[in-house]
Amino acid sequence: METEQLIDSFKSKFSTLAEKYTALKDENARLAGENAELRQKLEAKEKEIENNKKEQNTQQLANTFLAASGNDPQEAKNKINKIVREIDNCIALLNR
């Protein structure tokens, strides 16, 4: 009689343990998926921040050139083009 009670108790505890294991396994899979999704969102936001920083730097540079040229956009564009040509020439010299 006592052996049967021990076996029944063991079965009950094992069944409860198996249910908890399955529940935790499912929750772990859900959390892993959520984690991967959040990592992708974080990476996208970091790229967006980086792009915004680059755009801000470009805008500041453009404003600097514009201010240096007396607020004449065409003159600022000409200065930028001149600098780009000089950089291209330097690169060509370095590649020789």
OpenMM code with the backbone's topology and positions (N, CA, C; nanometers):
from openmm import Vec3, app, unit

residues = "MET GLU THR GLU GLN LEU ILE ASP SER PHE LYS SER LYS PHE SER THR LEU ALA GLU LYS TYR THR ALA LEU LYS ASP GLU ASN ALA ARG LEU ALA GLY GLU ASN ALA GLU LEU ARG GLN LYS LEU GLU ALA LYS GLU LYS GLU ILE GLU ASN ASN LYS LYS GLU GLN ASN THR GLN GLN LEU ALA ASN THR PHE LEU ALA ALA SER GLY ASN ASP PRO GLN GLU ALA LYS ASN LYS ILE ASN LYS ILE VAL ARG GLU ILE ASP ASN CYS ILE ALA LEU LEU ASN ARG".split()
positions = [
    Vec3(0.0819, -0.1176, 0.0000),
    Vec3(0.0000, 0.0000, 0.0000),
    Vec3(0.0872, 0.1253, 0.0000),
    Vec3(0.1842, 0.1263, 0.0858),
    Vec3(0.2721, 0.2422, 0.0974),
    Vec3(0.3527, 0.2610, -0.0314),
    Vec3(0.3897, 0.1547, -0.0968),
    Vec3(0.4652, 0.1603, -0.2210),
    Vec3(0.3808, 0.2234, -0.3308),
    Vec3(0.2527, 0.1863, -0.3353),
    Vec3(0.1630, 0.2440, -0.4358),
    Vec3(0.1476, 0.3948, -0.4139),
    Vec3(0.1365, 0.4350, -0.2906),
    Vec3(0.1241, 0.5779, -0.2592),
    Vec3(0.2509, 0.6526, -0.3007),
    Vec3(0.3661, 0.5920, -0.2772),
    Vec3(0.4924, 0.6543, -0.3179),
    Vec3(0.5007, 0.6663, -0.4700),
    Vec3(0.4558, 0.5606, -0.5380),
    Vec3(0.4580, 0.5636, -0.6848),
    Vec3(0.3614, 0.6683, -0.7362),
    Vec3(0.2414, 0.6748, -0.6804),
    Vec3(0.1431, 0.7757, -0.7222),
    Vec3(0.1952, 0.9169, -0.6951),
    Vec3(0.2578, 0.9345, -0.5811),
    Vec3(0.3151, 1.0649, -0.5461),
    Vec3(0.4265, 1.1019, -0.6441),
    Vec3(0.5095, 1.0037, -0.6743),
    Vec3(0.6172, 1.0269, -0.7700),
    Vec3(0.5613, 1.0627, -0.9071),
    Vec3(0.4588, 0.9900, -0.9534),
    Vec3(0.3949, 1.0189, -1.0836),
    Vec3(0.3373, 1.1604, -1.0852),
    Vec3(0.2721, 1.1955, -0.9773),
    Vec3(0.2121, 1.3287, -0.9677),
    Vec3(0.3193, 1.4378, -0.9732),
    Vec3(0.4243, 1.4179, -0.8964),
    Vec3(0.5333, 1.5164, -0.8944),
    Vec3(0.6043, 1.5226, -1.0296),
    Vec3(0.6229, 1.4063, -1.0904),
    Vec3(0.6882, 1.4022, -1.2216),
    Vec3(0.6024, 1.4729, -1.3268),
    Vec3(0.4717, 1.4479, -1.3201),
    Vec3(0.3791, 1.5125, -1.4137),
    Vec3(0.3830, 1.6653, -1.3972),
    Vec3(0.3818, 1.7112, -1.2731),
    Vec3(0.3891, 1.8554, -1.2449),
    Vec3(0.5208, 1.9130, -1.2956),
    Vec3(0.6293, 1.8413, -1.2729),
    Vec3(0.7603, 1.8839, -1.3190),
    Vec3(0.7654, 1.8912, -1.4714),
    Vec3(0.7089, 1.7932, -1.5375),
    Vec3(0.7068, 1.7911, -1.6840),
    Vec3(0.6256, 1.9086, -1.7383),
    Vec3(0.5143, 1.9401, -1.6751),
    Vec3(0.4311, 2.0531, -1.7168),
    Vec3(0.5067, 2.1854, -1.6993),
    Vec3(0.5732, 2.1988, -1.5853),
    Vec3(0.6506, 2.3209, -1.5605),
    Vec3(0.7650, 2.3335, -1.6601),
    Vec3(0.8297, 2.2210, -1.6902),
    Vec3(0.9391, 2.2222, -1.7883),
    Vec3(0.8884, 2.2678, -1.9241),
    Vec3(0.7750, 2.2124, -1.9668),
    Vec3(0.7176, 2.2500, -2.0961),
    Vec3(0.6806, 2.3986, -2.0984),
    Vec3(0.6196, 2.4458, -1.9896),
    Vec3(0.5816, 2.5869, -1.9824),
    Vec3(0.7045, 2.6771, -1.9879),
    Vec3(0.8091, 2.6407, -1.9140),
    Vec3(0.9315, 2.7205, -1.9134),
    Vec3(1.0027, 2.7150, -2.0485),
    Vec3(0.9986, 2.6007, -2.1119),
    Vec3(1.0588, 2.5864, -2.2445),
    Vec3(0.9875, 2.6764, -2.3452),
    Vec3(0.8547, 2.6777, -2.3403),
    Vec3(0.7762, 2.7641, -2.4294),
    Vec3(0.8041, 2.9120, -2.4019),
    Vec3(0.8092, 2.9471, -2.2742),
    Vec3(0.8363, 3.0862, -2.2378),
    Vec3(0.9767, 3.1270, -2.2825),
    Vec3(1.0719, 3.0381, -2.2684),
    Vec3(1.2091, 3.0658, -2.3115),
    Vec3(1.2139, 3.0899, -2.4624),
    Vec3(1.1428, 3.0079, -2.5392),
    Vec3(1.1389, 3.0256, -2.6850),
    Vec3(1.0746, 3.1601, -2.7202),
    Vec3(0.9669, 3.1953, -2.6506),
    Vec3(0.8999, 3.3236, -2.6747),
    Vec3(0.9932, 3.4399, -2.6427),
    Vec3(1.0617, 3.4308, -2.5299),
    Vec3(1.1532, 3.5368, -2.4895),
    Vec3(1.2730, 3.5476, -2.5838),
    Vec3(1.3213, 3.4338, -2.6335),
    Vec3(1.4321, 3.4370, -2.7290),
    Vec3(1.3890, 3.5066, -2.8577),
    Vec3(1.2679, 3.4793, -2.9032),
    Vec3(1.2155, 3.5464, -3.0219),
    Vec3(1.1994, 3.6954, -2.9988),
    Vec3(1.1465, 3.7309, -2.8839),
    Vec3(1.1282, 3.8722, -2.8494),
    Vec3(1.2636, 3.9427, -2.8397),
    Vec3(1.3608, 3.8743, -2.7829),
    Vec3(1.4956, 3.9295, -2.7706),
    Vec3(1.5555, 3.9561, -2.9083),
    Vec3(1.5407, 3.8595, -2.9993),
    Vec3(1.5940, 3.8765, -3.1352),
    Vec3(1.5269, 3.9947, -3.2050),
    Vec3(1.3964, 4.0057, -3.1870),
    Vec3(1.3220, 4.1166, -3.2479),
    Vec3(1.3682, 4.2512, -3.1916),
    Vec3(1.3875, 4.2570, -3.0612),
    Vec3(1.4326, 4.3812, -2.9981),
    Vec3(1.5752, 4.4171, -3.0403),
    Vec3(1.6588, 4.3163, -3.0593),
    Vec3(1.7954, 4.3419, -3.1059),
    Vec3(1.7933, 4.4008, -3.2473),
    Vec3(1.7044, 4.3488, -3.3326),
    Vec3(1.6925, 4.4028, -3.4682),
    Vec3(1.6442, 4.5476, -3.4642),
    Vec3(1.5459, 4.5743, -3.3796),
    Vec3(1.4959, 4.7114, -3.3667),
    Vec3(1.6058, 4.8042, -3.3156),
    Vec3(1.6830, 4.7568, -3.2180),
    Vec3(1.7926, 4.8366, -3.1633),
    Vec3(1.8953, 4.8664, -3.2712),
    Vec3(1.9302, 4.7659, -3.3497),
    Vec3(2.0275, 4.7847, -3.4576),
    Vec3(1.9754, 4.8856, -3.5597),
    Vec3(1.8471, 4.8764, -3.5931),
    Vec3(1.7880, 4.9714, -3.6881),
    Vec3(1.7917, 5.1133, -3.6311),
    Vec3(1.7614, 5.1273, -3.5033),
    Vec3(1.7639, 5.2596, -3.4405),
    Vec3(1.9058, 5.3152, -3.4337),
    Vec3(2.0037, 5.2275, -3.4074),
    Vec3(2.1431, 5.2725, -3.4034),
    Vec3(2.1868, 5.3208, -3.5416),
    Vec3(2.1449, 5.2495, -3.6461),
    Vec3(2.1769, 5.2930, -3.7825),
    Vec3(2.1089, 5.4259, -3.8139),
    Vec3(1.9856, 5.4400, -3.7690),
    Vec3(1.9121, 5.5647, -3.7903),
    Vec3(1.9825, 5.6808, -3.7197),
    Vec3(2.0279, 5.6574, -3.5981),
    Vec3(2.1007, 5.7610, -3.5234),
    Vec3(2.2290, 5.7981, -3.5967),
    Vec3(2.3017, 5.6966, -3.6441),
    Vec3(2.4259, 5.7216, -3.7171),
    Vec3(2.3991, 5.8033, -3.8436),
    Vec3(2.2937, 5.7675, -3.9161),
    Vec3(2.2583, 5.8424, -4.0365),
    Vec3(2.2197, 5.9864, -4.0029),
    Vec3(2.1472, 6.0043, -3.8937),
    Vec3(2.1083, 6.1391, -3.8520),
    Vec3(2.2307, 6.2224, -3.8134),
    Vec3(2.3283, 6.1579, -3.7469),
    Vec3(2.4515, 6.2290, -3.7111),
    Vec3(2.5264, 6.2721, -3.8371),
    Vec3(2.5344, 6.1810, -3.9346),
    Vec3(2.6027, 6.2145, -4.0598),
    Vec3(2.5310, 6.3290, -4.1311),
    Vec3(2.3995, 6.3221, -4.1336),
    Vec3(2.3212, 6.4276, -4.1977),
    Vec3(2.3408, 6.5611, -4.1255),
    Vec3(2.3447, 6.5562, -3.9925),
    Vec3(2.3658, 6.6782, -3.9147),
    Vec3(2.5039, 6.7365, -3.9439),
    Vec3(2.6055, 6.6507, -3.9495),
    Vec3(2.7405, 6.6982, -3.9795),
    Vec3(2.7469, 6.7593, -4.1195),
    Vec3(2.6803, 6.6942, -4.2142),
    Vec3(2.6764, 6.7468, -4.3508),
    Vec3(2.6075, 6.8822, -4.3535),
    Vec3(2.4975, 6.8934, -4.2808),
    Vec3(2.4244, 7.0209, -4.2762),
    Vec3(2.5096, 7.1299, -4.2110),
    Vec3(2.5810, 7.0965, -4.1050),
    Vec3(2.6676, 7.1944, -4.0397),
    Vec3(2.7789, 7.2388, -4.1338),
    Vec3(2.8349, 7.1429, -4.2067),
    Vec3(2.9401, 7.1761, -4.3025),
    Vec3(2.8855, 7.2658, -4.4130),
    Vec3(2.7673, 7.2323, -4.4622),
    Vec3(2.7053, 7.3135, -4.5665),
    Vec3(2.6764, 7.4544, -4.5147),
    Vec3(2.6290, 7.4639, -4.3915),
    Vec3(2.6020, 7.5953, -4.3337),
    Vec3(2.7303, 7.6759, -4.3166),
    Vec3(2.8386, 7.6069, -4.2817),
    Vec3(2.9675, 7.6739, -4.2678),
    Vec3(3.0135, 7.7301, -4.4016),
    Vec3(3.0030, 7.6476, -4.5063),
    Vec3(3.0413, 7.6940, -4.6392),
    Vec3(2.9503, 7.8079, -4.6851),
    Vec3(2.8237, 7.7963, -4.6556),
    Vec3(2.7283, 7.8996, -4.6951),
    Vec3(2.7586, 8.0307, -4.6241),
    Vec3(2.7898, 8.0229, -4.4946),
    Vec3(2.8224, 8.1437, -4.4191),
    Vec3(2.9536, 8.2043, -4.4688),
    Vec3(3.0503, 8.1183, -4.5037),
    Vec3(3.1800, 8.1665, -4.5504),
    Vec3(3.1693, 8.2323, -4.6875),
    Vec3(3.0666, 8.1957, -4.7620),
    Vec3(3.0507, 8.2525, -4.8964),
    Vec3(2.9511, 8.3674, -4.8972),
    Vec3(2.9236, 8.4215, -4.7829),
    Vec3(2.8321, 8.5351, -4.7748),
    Vec3(2.6885, 8.4957, -4.8035),
    Vec3(2.6493, 8.3771, -4.7647),
    Vec3(2.5139, 8.3247, -4.7833),
    Vec3(2.4731, 8.3138, -4.9300),
    Vec3(2.5715, 8.2935, -5.0179),
    Vec3(2.5430, 8.2707, -5.1594),
    Vec3(2.5536, 8.1212, -5.1867),
    Vec3(2.4409, 8.0535, -5.2069),
    Vec3(2.4441, 7.9077, -5.2254),
    Vec3(2.5302, 7.8630, -5.3447),
    Vec3(2.5289, 7.9389, -5.4527),
    Vec3(2.6067, 7.8994, -5.5699),
    Vec3(2.7562, 7.9074, -5.5415),
    Vec3(2.7970, 8.0115, -5.4706),
    Vec3(2.9383, 8.0257, -5.4353),
    Vec3(2.9801, 7.9133, -5.3404),
    Vec3(2.8941, 7.8776, -5.2450),
    Vec3(2.9237, 7.7682, -5.1529),
    Vec3(2.9367, 7.6373, -5.2297),
    Vec3(2.8476, 7.6161, -5.3256),
    Vec3(2.8532, 7.4942, -5.4068),
    Vec3(2.9830, 7.4896, -5.4864),
    Vec3(3.0241, 7.6035, -5.5408),
    Vec3(3.1488, 7.6089, -5.6166),
    Vec3(3.2687, 7.5764, -5.5281),
    Vec3(3.2688, 7.6279, -5.4037),
    Vec3(3.3788, 7.5982, -5.3114),
    Vec3(3.3836, 7.4495, -5.2781),
    Vec3(3.2676, 7.3921, -5.2545),
    Vec3(3.2620, 7.2485, -5.2234),
    Vec3(3.3125, 7.1675, -5.3419),
    Vec3(3.2685, 7.2028, -5.4625),
    Vec3(3.3139, 7.1310, -5.5822),
    Vec3(3.4653, 7.1421, -5.5995),
    Vec3(3.5198, 7.2607, -5.5692),
    Vec3(3.6643, 7.2804, -5.5798),
    Vec3(3.7376, 7.1893, -5.4814),
    Vec3(3.6876, 7.1826, -5.3593),
    Vec3(3.7501, 7.0977, -5.2578),
    Vec3(3.7418, 6.9512, -5.2983),
    Vec3(3.6276, 6.9104, -5.3528),
    Vec3(3.6112, 6.7716, -5.3971),
    Vec3(3.7098, 6.7398, -5.5084),
    Vec3(3.7275, 6.8310, -5.6023),
    Vec3(3.8241, 6.8096, -5.7106),
    Vec3(3.9661, 6.7975, -5.6552),
    Vec3(3.9999, 6.8804, -5.5580),
    Vec3(4.1324, 6.8724, -5.4969),
    Vec3(4.1526, 6.7384, -5.4261),
    Vec3(4.0510, 6.6916, -5.3574),
    Vec3(4.0595, 6.5618, -5.2903),
    Vec3(4.0761, 6.4507, -5.3932),
    Vec3(3.9994, 6.4587, -5.5022),
    Vec3(4.0118, 6.3590, -5.6091),
    Vec3(4.1525, 6.3581, -5.6681),
    Vec3(4.2090, 6.4770, -5.6854),
    Vec3(4.3468, 6.4850, -5.7376),
    Vec3(4.4456, 6.4219, -5.6386),
    Vec3(4.4271, 6.4463, -5.5118),
    Vec3(4.5164, 6.3872, -5.4093),
    Vec3(4.5050, 6.2349, -5.4116),
    Vec3(4.3840, 6.1840, -5.4234),
    Vec3(4.3635, 6.0388, -5.4279),
    Vec3(4.4321, 5.9811, -5.5522),
    Vec3(4.4177, 6.0519, -5.6647),
    Vec3(4.4806, 6.0033, -5.7887),
    Vec3(4.6315, 5.9997, -5.7743),
    Vec3(4.6882, 6.1003, -5.7081),
    Vec3(4.8325, 6.1018, -5.6857),
    Vec3(4.8764, 5.9878, -5.5939),
    Vec3(4.7961, 5.9595, -5.4946),
    Vec3(4.8298, 5.8520, -5.4015),
    Vec3(4.8207, 5.7150, -5.4671),
    Vec3(4.7341, 5.7011, -5.5656),
    Vec3(4.7155, 5.5736, -5.6332),
    Vec3(4.8242, 5.5443, -5.7372),
    Vec3(4.9093, 5.6389, -5.7660),
    Vec3(5.0157, 5.6166, -5.8658),
    Vec3(5.1232, 5.5306, -5.8142),
] * unit.nanometer
topology = app.Topology()
chain = topology.addChain("A")
for resn in residues:
    res = topology.addResidue(resn, chain)
    for name in ("N", "CA", "C"):
        topology.addAtom(name, app.Element.getBySymbol(name[0]), res)
